[in-house]
């Protein structure tokens, strides 16, 4: 079965399910998008890796990466291999020595690891035919990079207008949320700081 390579193009609140997020994957050589609903923890795990932030302590997926590296296990690729009753299934394709092994995984966990290992993500045509869509303009475009804004906002973030805070207060708030491991808030604060730096240049 021919594999189709995907890349993360958006990460946002899920429109269909409250308290959930959606990671949107796009064809590297096509226009279809594959939205997958994930939990808040998994969204944070993906966002932290995309933003190349360094947690004060290893998150679960960082720990897994460290274990893989210590055991000399290479994560070659992940494959979103099936879709049953609205649930996506994924496999980690790993190499140990000269042996290739496949490990079942939740898709959200597989994506969090793929970002950390910078390995390719694939799926099959029948999955894109079944669940792939052409997204609205605001969810299309270039893949996210560490410097681009990830559209994750918590209710707590919405209660604070970051634009009204001084530069000193922003930096103090950033240090505080990083200490408390509130990485979703940290991303928004850092984006505001970087935006101000660019506008002052």
C-alpha positions in Angstrom: 0.0 0.0 0.0 1.5 3.4 -1.0 2.2 5.8 1.8 1.4 9.5 1.6 3.6 11.9 3.6 2.0 14.4 5.9 3.1 17.4 7.9 1.6 19.4 10.7 -0.1 22.6 9.4 -2.2 23.7 12.3 -2.9 23.1 16.0 -6.1 24.7 17.4 -9.1 24.3 19.5 -11.5 21.6 18.3 -14.7 23.1 16.9 -16.6 19.9 17.4 -15.5 18.9 20.9 -15.1 21.2 23.9 -12.0 20.9 26.0 -10.3 19.2 23.1 -7.9 20.4 20.4 -7.3 19.5 16.7 -4.0 18.8 15.1 -4.4 19.3 11.3 -2.1 17.3 9.0 -1.7 18.2 5.4 -0.4 16.3 2.4 3.1 17.3 1.5 2.3 16.9 -2.2 -1.4 17.7 -2.2 -4.2 20.0 -0.9 -6.0 17.6 1.4 -6.0 18.1 5.2 -6.5 15.5 7.9 -7.9 17.0 11.2 -7.5 14.8 14.2 -9.0 15.6 17.6 -6.6 15.2 20.5 -6.6 16.0 24.2 -5.1 19.1 25.9 -2.1 17.3 27.3 -1.2 15.8 23.9 -1.7 19.2 22.2 0.7 20.7 24.8 3.2 18.0 24.2 3.2 18.7 20.4 3.2 22.5 20.9 6.2 22.4 23.2 8.2 20.4 20.8 7.2 22.5 17.7 8.1 25.7 19.6 11.4 24.0 20.7 10.8 25.0 24.3 12.8 23.4 27.1 10.7 22.3 30.0 12.2 22.5 33.5 11.7 18.7 33.7 11.2 16.2 30.9 7.7 15.7 29.8 6.5 12.1 29.1 7.4 12.2 25.4 10.8 13.7 26.2 11.3 10.8 28.6 10.4 8.3 25.9 12.8 10.0 23.5 15.6 9.7 26.1 14.8 6.0 26.7 14.8 5.4 22.9 18.2 7.1 22.5 19.7 5.3 25.5 18.6 1.9 24.2 19.8 2.9 20.7 16.3 2.6 19.2 15.8 4.7 16.1 12.3 6.1 15.3 12.3 5.9 11.6 8.7 7.1 10.8 5.2 7.0 12.1 2.2 5.7 10.1 -1.4 6.7 10.7 -2.4 3.2 9.7 -6.2 2.9 10.2 -9.4 4.6 11.0 -12.2 2.8 12.8 -15.4 4.4 14.1 -13.8 7.8 14.1 -10.7 6.7 15.9 -7.3 7.0 14.2 -4.7 4.3 14.8 -0.9 4.8 14.4 2.3 2.8 14.4 5.8 3.7 15.4 8.3 2.2 12.9 11.5 1.7 14.8 14.9 0.3 14.0 16.9 -1.7 16.6 20.2 -2.8 15.1 19.2 -4.3 11.8 15.7 -5.2 12.9 12.6 -3.2 12.1 9.8 -3.3 14.6 6.3 -1.8 14.6 4.8 -0.5 17.9 1.1 0.4 18.2 0.5 3.9 19.5 -2.2 6.5 20.0 -1.9 8.9 17.1 -1.5 11.9 19.3 1.5 10.3 21.1 3.0 9.2 17.8 2.8 12.8 16.5 4.4 14.2 19.7 7.3 11.7 19.2 7.6 12.4 15.5 8.1 16.1 16.2 10.8 15.4 18.7 12.6 12.9 16.5 12.0 15.0 13.4 10.9 11.8 11.6 8.3 11.7 8.7 4.6 11.1 9.2 2.6 9.0 6.7 -0.8 7.7 6.1 -2.7 5.8 3.4 -5.0 6.9 0.6 -8.1 5.2 2.1 -7.8 7.2 5.3 -7.5 10.5 3.4 -10.4 9.5 1.2 -12.5 8.8 4.3 -11.5 11.6 6.6 -9.5 14.1 4.5 -11.0 17.5 3.7 -10.0 20.8 2.1 -9.7 23.1 5.1 -10.8 26.7 5.3 -8.2 29.3 4.5 -7.3 30.1 8.1 -6.2 26.4 8.6 -4.2 26.1 5.4 -0.7 27.3 4.5 2.8 26.5 5.3 3.8 24.0 8.0 4.3 25.4 11.5 7.8 26.2 12.5 9.2 26.9 15.9 8.9 30.7 15.3 5.3 30.6 14.1 2.3 31.0 16.4 0.4 27.9 17.4 -3.2 28.6 17.9 -3.7 27.2 21.3 -5.5 29.3 23.9 -6.9 28.3 27.2 -9.7 30.1 29.0 -7.2 31.5 31.4 -5.2 33.1 28.6 -8.3 34.8 27.3 -8.7 36.6 30.6 -5.4 38.4 30.4 -4.8 40.9 27.6 -1.0 40.5 27.1 -0.9 43.6 24.9 -1.6 45.8 27.9 1.3 44.5 30.0 4.7 46.1 30.1 7.8 44.3 28.7 9.0 43.8 32.3 5.7 42.3 33.3 5.6 40.0 30.3 9.0 38.6 31.1 8.1 38.1 34.7 4.9 36.4 33.7 6.8 34.2 31.2 9.2 33.1 33.9 6.4 32.4 36.3 4.4 30.2 33.9 7.5 28.3 32.8 8.2 27.6 36.4 4.7 26.2 36.8 5.0 24.2 33.6 2.1 26.1 31.9 3.6 25.8 28.5 0.5 26.7 26.5 0.4 30.1 28.2 4.2 30.5 27.8 3.9 30.2 24.0 1.4 33.0 23.8 3.5 35.2 26.1 6.6 34.5 24.1 4.8 35.3 20.9 3.8 38.7 22.3 7.4 39.4 23.3 8.8 38.5 19.9 6.1 40.5 18.2 7.2 43.6 20.1 10.8 43.0 19.3 10.0 42.8 15.6 7.9 46.0 15.6 10.7 47.9 17.4 13.3 47.0 14.8 
